[in-house]
């Protein structure tokens, strides 16, 4: 026997849904019997059909309704599935036999009811139960015919008067065969229905798992994904895209994707549509400088467009892949700046060396001439000018050397808050007037840096902020420290001023050497600060709103624990030998 044929003989489990359908079916059958009983009783044939049993018809109908409720509500609480099937099958066979006996035996209009019993049993327990029900029905039918044949059914004349034994046996045989045939068909259909239901449940489970896996993959991808229809209207947006663009699903569903990226239309002309015939759109990435509407943040994003195909390889929508390239572009900018600074440093070192030798000769000659008696006051004034300019030139040479060849530092655990308080105290009075320096120092771990270098960084940044606020009245500078969950291995220091700010075209150049917008200074202060911070494994950035606020943010590495100092120092990000950059220099 094959596995399939074995499954056909297994009894089915009766779930609540199947029990509910059987309950409804029994109520319908009982109602059908009641209706036909009434119709037969109303016409003249009713007295002939019911005869002796007419008073008991109402009792039978009442019991059939009670059994329907009993099978659905009570029986499942009393016994297991197998016992429920046996009880219901026996009750149905008994009720069918009773109805046939009450309505005329062999001549009953309801001889077909045994077929209903077999079908119900097949629906309950599959092929095996339907065969048992067919056997019980055949035995019950044979017993009814025998009782009727010999005249043992009250109110009914014996069948032997007008039917022979051969005709009786043939009738029993035909009904038995028909009952078994119905059992085979209904049992097979019931089993196939059950197997189909199981396959459907299994397929649905697999589909749910696949859908869940797909959702997990979409949620876990760090790139933003937006699906659209063929018209470009947004159908879905994954969490990464929502977080990147700072939008909610309800605010973008049904809108065109270009509304999220108006910069695309500005760059390529409205409306920018994907040419499906041009396969280059399937591969290319558009670099767009995107400004978020939610918080005004600016991002450098790469947009890639893919055409989505269905099972018939027909286009049904688009996939927009969004990659945040802001950090990558910033890193590339930092690398280019480092290379540029290195080249400028080499040039500055060579230039300082070439200038220093003739400058020393000029300075010695100037001192010799100065010691001699000059003839006129005009000569004295000219000699003083020469001396002052040589001092400026010598100071510039020293700055060149400090920028190009900084001295090696000695990084150690430092209390950043204490150093800030010391440096801020120097600027308590600025150019003869009081300065508002607000200090907000939070409890932060010690930083790992060279004392002289970090002191120089703080001095230069505060001095730069004070000079920036000098044109807007009383200087107002805020210095704050804290720890960030986004940078757990760094301590954050911010220095904010309310000065004139930095324009958008200049903010990218503030750390370049020799770049300055001030009338005084030679533009090496912030360049030296950048070099000190980056060589010490830190980071520095600036953001500014002209005539409102300018904030320099410095990230300094946290000092390693004593037990793990050596191992953690080897694995510190961007590890390079920290160096010093000399005394504080005004930017």
C-alpha positions in Angstrom: 0.0 0.0 0.0 1.4 3.4 -1.0 1.9 6.3 1.3 -1.0 8.1 -0.4 -3.4 5.1 0.1 -2.4 4.8 3.8 -3.2 8.5 4.3 -6.6 7.9 2.8 -7.4 5.4 5.6 -6.3 7.6 8.4 -9.1 9.3 10.5 -9.1 13.1 10.2 -8.9 15.4 13.2 -12.1 17.3 13.8 -11.3 21.0 14.2 -13.7 23.5 15.4 -14.5 24.8 11.9 -15.4 21.4 10.7 -17.6 20.8 13.7 -19.3 24.1 13.0 -20.1 23.1 9.4 -21.5 19.7 10.6 -23.6 21.5 13.2 -25.1 23.7 10.5 -25.6 20.7 8.1 -27.5 18.8 10.8 -29.8 21.7 11.5 -30.5 22.1 7.8 -31.3 18.3 7.5 -33.6 18.4 10.5 -35.3 21.5 9.2 -35.7 19.9 5.8 -37.3 16.8 7.4 -39.7 18.9 9.5 -40.8 20.9 6.4 -41.4 17.7 4.3 -43.2 16.1 7.2 -45.6 19.0 7.4 -46.2 19.1 3.7 -46.9 15.4 3.5 -49.2 15.6 6.5 -51.2 18.4 5.0 -52.1 16.6 1.8 -54.1 13.4 1.7 -51.0 11.2 1.5 -49.9 12.2 5.0 -52.3 9.8 6.7 -51.1 6.9 4.5 -47.4 7.7 5.0 -47.3 8.2 8.7 -50.2 6.0 9.7 -49.5 4.4 13.2 -46.4 6.5 13.8 -47.9 10.0 13.2 -47.9 11.0 16.9 -44.1 10.3 17.2 -43.0 12.5 14.3 -42.7 15.6 16.5 -40.7 13.7 19.1 -38.2 12.6 16.4 -37.8 16.1 15.1 -37.2 17.5 18.6 -34.6 14.8 19.3 -32.8 15.5 16.0 -32.4 19.2 17.0 -31.2 18.2 20.4 -28.6 15.8 19.0 -27.3 18.6 16.7 -26.6 20.9 19.7 -25.3 17.9 21.8 -22.7 17.0 19.1 -21.5 20.5 18.8 -21.4 21.9 22.3 -21.4 18.9 24.7 -19.7 16.0 23.0 -16.3 17.6 22.4 -16.0 18.3 26.2 -16.8 14.7 27.1 -14.6 12.5 24.9 -11.7 12.6 22.4 -11.9 12.8 18.6 -12.2 9.1 17.9 -15.0 8.6 20.4 -16.8 11.7 19.0 -16.8 10.2 15.5 -18.2 6.8 16.7 -20.9 8.5 18.8 -22.0 10.8 16.0 -21.9 8.0 13.4 -24.1 5.7 15.6 -26.5 8.4 16.5 -26.9 9.4 12.8 -27.5 5.8 11.7 -30.0 5.3 14.5 -31.9 8.5 13.7 -31.9 7.6 9.9 -33.3 4.2 10.7 -36.0 5.7 13.0 -37.1 8.2 10.3 -37.4 5.4 7.7 -39.3 3.1 10.0 -41.7 6.0 10.9 -42.3 7.0 7.3 -43.1 3.6 5.8 -40.1 1.3 5.9 -39.5 -0.1 2.4 -41.9 2.5 0.9 -40.4 5.4 2.8 -39.8 8.7 0.9 -36.6 9.1 3.0 -34.7 6.0 1.9 -31.9 8.3 0.7 -31.1 9.5 4.2 -28.6 6.6 4.7 -26.6 8.2 1.9 -26.5 11.5 3.9 -25.3 9.5 7.0 -22.4 8.0 4.9 -21.5 11.5 3.6 -21.5 13.0 7.1 -19.4 10.2 8.4 -16.9 10.6 5.5 -16.7 14.3 6.4 -16.1 13.4 10.0 -13.4 10.7 9.6 -12.4 10.1 6.0 -12.5 6.9 4.0 -12.2 4.4 6.8 -15.1 5.9 8.8 -17.2 6.2 5.7 -16.8 2.4 5.1 -17.9 1.7 8.6 -20.9 4.0 8.2 -21.8 2.3 5.0 -21.6 -1.1 6.7 -23.9 0.1 9.6 -26.3 1.7 7.1 -26.4 -1.5 5.0 -27.1 -3.6 8.1 -29.8 -1.2 9.3 -31.5 -1.2 5.9 -31.4 -5.0 5.7 -32.9 -5.2 9.2 -35.6 -2.8 8.4 -36.5 -4.7 5.2 -36.5 -8.0 7.0 -38.8 -6.7 9.8 -41.0 -5.1 7.2 -41.0 -8.3 5.1 -42.2 -10.5 7.9 -44.7 -7.9 9.3 -42.9 -6.9 12.5 -43.3 -3.1 11.9 -46.5 -1.9 13.6 -49.0 -0.2 11.3 -47.3 -1.5 8.1 -48.5 -4.5 6.1 -45.9 -7.3 5.5 -43.8 -7.0 2.3 -44.1 -10.7 1.8 -47.6 -10.3 0.5 -46.4 -8.6 -2.7 -42.6 -9.2 -2.8 -40.6 -12.4 -3.0 -37.5 -13.3 -1.1 -35.4 -13.0 -4.2 -36.6 -9.5 -4.9 -35.9 -8.6 -1.2 -32.3 -9.9 -1.4 -31.7 -8.1 -4.6 -33.0 -4.8 -3.1 -30.7 -5.3 -0.1 -27.7 -6.1 -2.4 -28.3 -3.0 -4.6 -28.7 -0.6 -1.7 -25.6 -2.1 0.0 -23.5 -1.6 -3.2 -24.8 1.9 -3.7 -24.0 2.8 -0.1 -20.4 1.5 -0.4 -20.0 3.3 -3.7 -21.1 6.6 -2.0 -18.7 5.7 0.9 -15.8 5.4 -1.5 -16.5 8.6 -3.4 -17.3 10.7 -0.4 -14.4 9.3 1.7 -12.0 9.9 -1.1 -13.2 13.5 -1.6 -13.1 14.1 2.1 -9.5 12.8 2.4 -8.4 14.9 -0.6 -10.1 17.9 1.0 -8.2 17.3 4.2 -4.9 16.8 2.4 -5.5 19.9 0.3 -6.2 21.8 3.5 -3.0 20.5 5.1 -1.0 21.4 2.0 -2.7 24.9 2.0 -1.8 25.4 5.6 1.8 24.2 4.9 2.1 26.5 1.9 0.7 29.4 3.9 3.1 28.7 6.7 6.0 28.6 4.2 4.7 31.8 2.6 4.5 33.5 6.0 8.0 32.5 6.8 9.3 33.6 3.4 7.4 36.9 3.9 8.8 37.3 7.4 12.3 36.5 6.1 11.9 39.1 3.3 10.6 41.7 5.8 13.6 41.0 8.1 16.0 41.3 5.2 14.4 44.6 4.1 14.5 45.9 7.7 18.1 44.9 8.2 19.5 46.4 5.1 21.2 49.7 5.9 20.6 51.2 2.4 17.3 52.9 1.9 14.8 51.1 -0.3 11.7 52.6 -1.9 9.4 50.7 -4.3 7.2 52.5 -6.7 4.7 51.5 -9.4 5.2 52.2 -13.1 4.0 55.8 -12.6 6.6 56.4 -9.9 4.1 56.5 -7.0 5.6 55.2 -3.8 4.3 51.8 -2.6 6.7 51.0 0.3 9.6 52.5 2.1 11.9 50.5 4.4 13.1 51.7 7.9 16.6 52.7 6.7 15.0 55.1 4.1 12.6 56.5 6.7 15.4 57.1 9.1 17.7 58.6 6.4 15.1 60.9 5.0 13.3 61.6 8.3 9.8 60.8 6.9 6.9 58.7 8.0 5.3 56.0 5.7 1.9 57.7 5.8 3.3 61.0 4.5 4.9 59.5 1.4 2.6 56.6 0.4 1.0 57.4 -2.9 3.3 60.4 -3.7 5.8 60.6 -6.5 9.3 59.7 -5.5 10.7 62.9 -7.0 8.9 64.9 -4.3 11.4 63.4 -1.8 14.3 64.4 -4.0 13.5 67.7 -5.7 17.3 68.1 -6.3 17.0 65.5 -9.1 14.6 67.6 -11.1 16.8 70.6 -10.6 19.9 68.7 -11.9 18.2 66.9 -14.8 15.2 69.0 -15.5 11.6 68.2 -14.7 10.2 65.7 -14.9 13.0 63.2 -14.5 11.7 59.9 -15.5 13.4 56.6 -15.9 13.8 55.5 -19.5 13.2 51.7 -19.4 14.7 51.3 -22.8 18.0 52.7 -21.5 19.7 50.0 -19.5 22.2 52.5 -18.1 19.6 53.6 -15.7 19.7 50.1 -14.2 23.3 50.5 -13.3 24.1 54.2 -12.8 24.0 56.0 -9.5 23.0 59.7 -9.3 25.0 61.7 -6.7 22.6 64.2 -5.2 23.2 66.7 -2.4 19.9 66.3 -0.5 18.5 68.7 2.1 16.1 67.1 4.5 12.9 69.0 5.1 12.4 67.6 8.6 15.6 69.0 10.2 17.4 70.8 7.5 20.3 68.3 7.5 22.3 68.0 4.3 23.3 64.6 2.9 25.3 63.4 0.0 23.2 60.5 -1.3 23.6 58.1 -4.2 20.4 57.1 -6.0 20.2 53.9 -8.1 17.1 52.9 -10.1 16.2 49.3 -10.8 13.2 48.0 -12.7 11.2 45.3 -10.9 9.9 42.4 -12.9 7.0 40.0 -12.1 6.9 36.2 -12.8 6.1 36.8 -16.4 9.2 39.1 -16.8 6.9 42.1 -17.2 7.6 45.5 -15.6 5.4 46.3 -12.6 7.4 48.9 -10.8 10.7 50.4 -9.8 13.1 50.0 -6.9 14.9 53.2 -5.7 18.1 52.4 -3.7 19.4 55.2 -1.5 22.9 55.1 -0.2 24.2 57.7 2.3 27.6 58.7 1.0 28.0 61.6 3.4 30.5 59.9 5.6 32.4 58.5 2.6 32.7 61.9 1.0 33.7 63.5 4.2 36.4 60.8 4.6 37.6 61.4 1.0 37.7 65.1 1.8 39.7 64.5 5.0 42.2 62.3 3.0 42.5 65.0 0.3 43.0 67.6 3.0 45.7 65.5 4.7 47.5 65.1 1.4 47.2 68.8 0.8 48.4 69.7 4.2 51.3 67.3 3.9 52.3 69.0 0.6 51.9 72.4 2.0 53.9 71.4 5.1 56.8 70.3 2.9 56.6 73.5 1.0 56.5 75.5 4.2 59.5 73.7 5.7 61.6 74.3 2.6 60.5 77.9 2.4 61.2 78.5 6.1 64.6 77.0 5.7 65.5 79.1 2.7 64.2 82.3 4.3 65.8 81.7 7.7 69.4 81.9 6.5 69.3 85.2 4.7 67.0 86.5 7.5 69.7 85.8 10.1 72.3 87.7 8.0 69.9 90.6 7.5 69.1 90.7 11.3 72.8 90.7 12.2 73.6 93.5 9.8 70.6 95.5 11.0 71.8 95.3 14.6 75.3 96.4 13.6 73.9 99.4 11.7 71.5 100.2 14.6 74.4 100.4 17.0 76.0 103.2 14.9 75.0 106.8 15.2 72.4 107.6 12.6 72.4 111.0 10.9 68.7 111.9 10.8 65.4 111.1 12.6 64.1 109.8 9.2 66.8 107.2 9.1 65.9 106.1 12.7 62.2 105.7 11.7 63.2 103.6 8.6 65.5 101.4 10.7 62.7 100.8 13.2 60.3 99.8 10.4 62.9 97.4 9.0 63.4 95.8 12.5 59.6 95.4 13.1 59.1 93.8 9.7 62.0 91.4 10.3 60.4 90.4 13.6 57.1 89.6 11.8 59.0 87.7 9.2 60.8 85.7 11.8 57.6 84.9 13.6 56.1 83.7 10.3 59.1 81.4 9.8 58.6 80.0 13.2 55.0 79.3 12.5 56.0 77.6 9.2 58.3 75.3 11.1 55.7 74.6 13.8 53.1 73.7 11.2 55.5 71.7 8.9 57.5 69.9 11.6 55.6 69.7 14.9 57.4 68.3 17.8 56.5 64.9 19.2 53.9 64.9 22.0 53.4 62.8 25.1 49.8 61.5 25.3 48.6 60.7 28.7 45.2 60.6 30.6 44.1 64.2 31.2 41.2 66.0 32.9 39.7 67.9 30.0 37.4 70.0 32.2 40.3 71.3 34.3 42.3 72.3 31.3 39.2 74.1 29.8 38.7 76.1 33.0 42.4 77.1 33.1 42.3 78.3 29.4 39.0 80.1 29.8 40.3 82.0 32.8 42.9 83.7 30.5 40.0 85.2 28.5 37.9 86.4 31.4 38.8 89.9 30.2 39.1 90.4 26.5 40.8 93.6 25.1 39.8 95.6 28.1 36.2 94.5 28.4 34.4 91.7 30.1 33.7 88.7 28.0 30.8 86.3 28.5 32.3 82.8 28.5 29.7 80.2 29.5 31.2 76.9 30.6 29.0 73.8 30.8 31.2 70.9 32.0 29.6 67.5 32.3 31.1 64.5 34.0 33.2 62.9 31.3 36.1 60.4 31.3 39.7 61.4 31.0 41.0 62.0 27.5 44.2 60.5 26.1 46.2 63.5 24.6 49.3 65.6 25.0 48.8 68.3 27.6 50.6 71.1 25.7 48.8 70.3 22.4 45.3 70.1 23.9 46.0 73.4 25.7 47.0 75.0 22.5 43.9 73.7 20.7 41.6 75.1 23.4 43.4 78.4 23.5 43.3 78.8 19.7 39.6 77.9 19.4 38.5 80.2 22.2 40.7 83.0 20.9 39.2 82.5 17.4 35.7 82.6 18.9 36.5 85.8 20.8 37.8 87.5 17.7 34.8 86.4 15.7 32.4 88.0 18.3 34.4 91.2 18.6 32.5 92.8 15.7 29.1 92.1 17.2 29.6 93.8 20.5 30.2 92.0 23.8 31.8 88.6 23.1 29.6 85.6 24.0 31.3 82.2 23.9 29.9 78.8 25.1 32.3 76.0 25.9 30.7 72.6 26.7 31.8 69.0 27.2 29.9 65.8 27.2 29.7 62.2 26.1 27.7 61.0 23.1 26.1 57.6 22.6 27.0 57.8 18.9 30.7 58.1 19.7 31.2 56.0 22.9 35.0 56.1 22.7 35.3 59.8 22.4 34.6 62.9 24.6 32.9 65.8 22.9 33.9 69.4 23.3 32.0 72.2 21.6 32.9 75.9 21.4 30.1 78.2 20.2 30.2 81.9 19.5 27.6 84.4 18.4 29.8 86.2 15.9 29.4 87.0 12.2 29.6 83.3 11.3 31.2 81.7 8.3 29.7 81.7 4.8 28.9 78.5 3.0 31.6 78.9 0.4 34.3 79.6 3.2 33.3 76.9 5.7 34.9 74.2 3.6 38.2 76.1 3.7 38.5 77.1 7.3 41.1 74.4 8.1 43.2 75.1 5.0 46.6 76.7 5.7 47.0 80.4 4.8 43.2 80.9 4.5 41.8 83.7 6.6 39.1 86.4 6.3 40.7 88.6 9.0 42.7 91.6 8.4 45.4 90.3 10.8 47.0 86.8 11.0 48.3 84.5 8.3 45.7 81.7 8.5 47.8 78.9 10.2 45.9 78.8 13.5 43.0 76.5 12.5 45.2 74.5 10.2 47.5 73.7 13.1 44.5 72.9 15.3 43.2 70.5 12.7 46.7 68.8 12.4 47.0 68.4 16.2 43.5 66.9 16.5 43.8 64.5 13.7 47.4 63.4 14.6 46.0 62.7 18.1 43.3 60.3 16.8 40.6 62.9 17.3 38.1 64.7 15.0 37.1 68.2 14.5 34.2 69.8 12.5 32.5 73.1 12.2 29.0 74.3 11.3 27.8 77.9 11.1 24.8 80.0 10.5 25.9 83.4 9.4 25.2 86.2 12.0 23.7 83.6 14.4 26.0 80.9 15.7 29.2 79.1 14.8 30.1 75.8 16.6 33.4 73.9 16.5 33.0 70.3 17.6 36.0 68.4 18.8 36.1 64.6 19.5 39.0 63.5 21.7 39.8 59.8 22.4 39.0 58.5 25.8 42.0 57.4 27.9 42.3 53.6 28.0 42.0 51.7 31.3 45.3 51.1 33.0 45.1 47.3 32.6 44.3 47.5 28.9 46.2 50.7 28.0 48.7 49.1 25.7 46.3 46.8 23.8 43.7 49.4 23.3 46.2 52.0 22.2 47.3 49.6 19.4 43.7 49.2 18.2 42.7 52.8 18.4 41.1 54.1 15.2 43.3 56.0 12.8 46.3 55.4 15.1 49.2 57.6 14.3 52.0 59.1 16.4 50.6 62.2 18.1 52.8 65.3 17.7 53.0 68.7 19.1 52.6 71.9 17.1 54.3 74.4 19.3 53.0 77.4 21.3 49.5 78.9 20.8 49.2 80.8 17.6 46.3 83.2 16.8 44.4 82.2 13.6 
